[in-house]
Amino acid sequence: MRDQIHPGKFRFGVVPPAGPEPGVSRADPGAIFDELDKVPLRAGGTMALDRFPLAQDTEEIIQLCGVDGCVTMTNDESRVACRLSWDAKALPSLLLWISNRGRTYNPWNGRNLCQGGEPVASTFELGCRPSLAANPINAREVPTAISLDPDQPVEIAYRFEVMTQ
């Protein structure tokens, strides 16, 4: 089985300051990149995070910033594509969660292969304080928070589609 992620256009990608699984995550903490198939590694070189499963066991989170508001995941075997589109003015980044047999403890036992995409206005999954403070994402003019006003509701449109190829 081969899956591929097509993230649409983005201005830059960034690796969080610490991986989701210490000692297992391979991406270079804090690295900035321009292509999903060339994410810098801690040990040097790059890793392609656009096709799954990966050859190496790992757990990764990366953030694509300044996105166009569309991501498509395709499965070569089933010939099914899932597309998520959203209002990128409200949620200008896409967090990609990648689990590729990197968690060897229960209940995963080194068998979990999954990927997820989460539209966000945040600094990784680090919460409110880092997202409201100066950080490497908003320093590059990509908002990491949404202003809320109880008198002006915020609506974020999104669409999820499943298609056969």
C-alpha positions in Angstrom: 0.0 0.0 0.0 1.3 3.5 -0.9 -0.3 6.7 0.2 0.6 10.1 -1.0 -0.1 13.6 0.4 -0.5 16.5 -1.9 -0.5 19.6 0.4 -1.3 22.3 -2.1 0.8 25.4 -2.1 2.6 26.6 1.0 5.1 29.3 1.7 7.4 27.3 4.0 7.4 24.3 6.3 8.9 24.1 9.8 9.8 21.3 12.2 8.9 21.9 15.8 11.6 22.5 18.4 11.2 18.9 19.7 9.8 15.8 18.0 6.7 14.1 19.2 8.7 11.0 20.2 12.1 11.7 21.8 14.8 9.4 20.4 12.6 8.3 17.5 11.7 11.5 15.6 14.2 12.1 12.9 13.4 15.6 11.5 15.8 18.4 12.5 14.2 20.4 15.3 13.5 24.0 14.2 14.4 23.4 10.5 12.7 25.4 7.8 12.0 23.7 4.4 10.3 24.5 1.1 9.4 21.0 -0.2 7.6 18.2 1.6 9.9 15.6 0.0 13.0 17.4 1.4 12.5 17.8 5.2 15.9 18.3 6.9 17.0 15.5 9.2 18.7 15.8 12.6 21.6 13.6 11.3 22.0 15.5 8.0 20.3 14.9 4.7 16.6 15.1 4.0 13.5 12.8 4.3 10.5 12.7 2.0 7.3 13.0 4.0 5.0 13.0 0.9 4.7 9.2 0.4 3.8 6.5 3.0 4.7 4.2 4.5 8.2 5.4 5.1 11.2 3.1 4.9 12.3 4.1 8.4 10.4 3.9 11.7 9.6 7.4 13.0 7.1 9.7 14.5 6.9 13.3 13.1 4.9 16.5 13.3 5.6 19.2 10.8 3.8 22.5 10.1 3.2 23.8 6.6 2.7 27.6 6.8 1.0 30.1 4.5 -1.1 27.3 2.9 -3.6 27.7 0.1 -6.3 25.8 2.2 -6.3 22.4 0.5 -4.7 19.0 1.1 -5.4 15.8 -0.7 -4.4 12.3 0.4 -4.4 9.5 -2.1 -4.1 5.7 -1.8 -2.6 4.0 -4.8 -4.0 0.6 -4.0 -7.7 1.6 -3.5 -7.5 4.5 -6.0 -9.3 6.7 -3.5 -8.5 10.3 -2.7 -9.6 12.3 0.3 -9.5 16.1 0.0 -9.9 18.6 2.8 -10.3 22.3 1.9 -10.8 25.2 4.3 -10.6 28.9 4.8 -6.9 29.5 4.8 -7.4 33.2 5.9 -8.6 31.9 9.2 -6.4 28.8 9.5 -3.2 29.6 7.6 -1.2 26.5 8.4 -1.5 22.7 8.2 -0.1 20.4 10.9 0.9 17.0 9.5 1.0 14.2 12.0 2.9 11.1 10.9 3.1 7.9 12.8 5.3 5.3 11.0 5.9 2.4 13.3 7.9 4.7 15.7 6.0 4.0 18.9 7.1 0.6 20.1 5.1 0.5 23.4 1.5 -0.6 24.0 -0.9 -0.2 22.4 1.0 0.6 19.2 3.7 -2.0 19.5 5.6 -0.7 16.4 2.6 -1.5 14.1 0.9 1.9 13.8 0.9 3.5 10.4 -1.2 6.7 10.2 -1.1 10.2 9.0 -3.3 13.2 9.8 -3.7 16.7 8.7 -5.0 19.5 10.9 -5.7 23.1 9.7 -4.5 25.5 12.4 -3.7 29.0 13.4 -1.1 28.0 16.0 2.5 27.3 16.7 2.6 23.5 16.3 0.6 21.8 19.0 2.2 23.9 21.7 -0.9 25.8 22.9 -1.9 29.4 23.5 1.2 31.0 25.1 3.7 30.1 22.3 1.1 30.9 19.6 0.3 34.3 21.1 4.0 35.1 21.7 6.7 35.9 19.0 7.6 32.6 17.4 9.4 31.4 14.2 6.1 31.1 12.3 4.5 34.5 13.0 8.0 36.1 12.6 7.6 35.1 9.0 4.2 36.8 8.8 2.0 33.7 9.1 -0.6 34.3 11.9 -0.5 31.8 14.8 -3.7 32.9 16.6 -7.2 34.1 15.8 -8.7 37.1 17.5 -12.0 36.3 19.1 -14.7 38.7 20.0 -18.0 37.4 21.7 -19.9 40.0 19.7 -18.6 38.8 16.3 -18.8 35.0 15.8 -16.0 33.4 13.9 -17.1 30.9 11.2 -14.6 28.7 9.4 -15.9 27.0 6.3 -14.4 23.6 5.3 -15.2 20.8 3.0 -14.3 17.1 3.0 -14.5 15.1 -0.2 -13.8 11.5 -1.0 -13.2 10.6 -4.7 -12.3 7.6 -6.7 -9.5 8.0 -9.3 
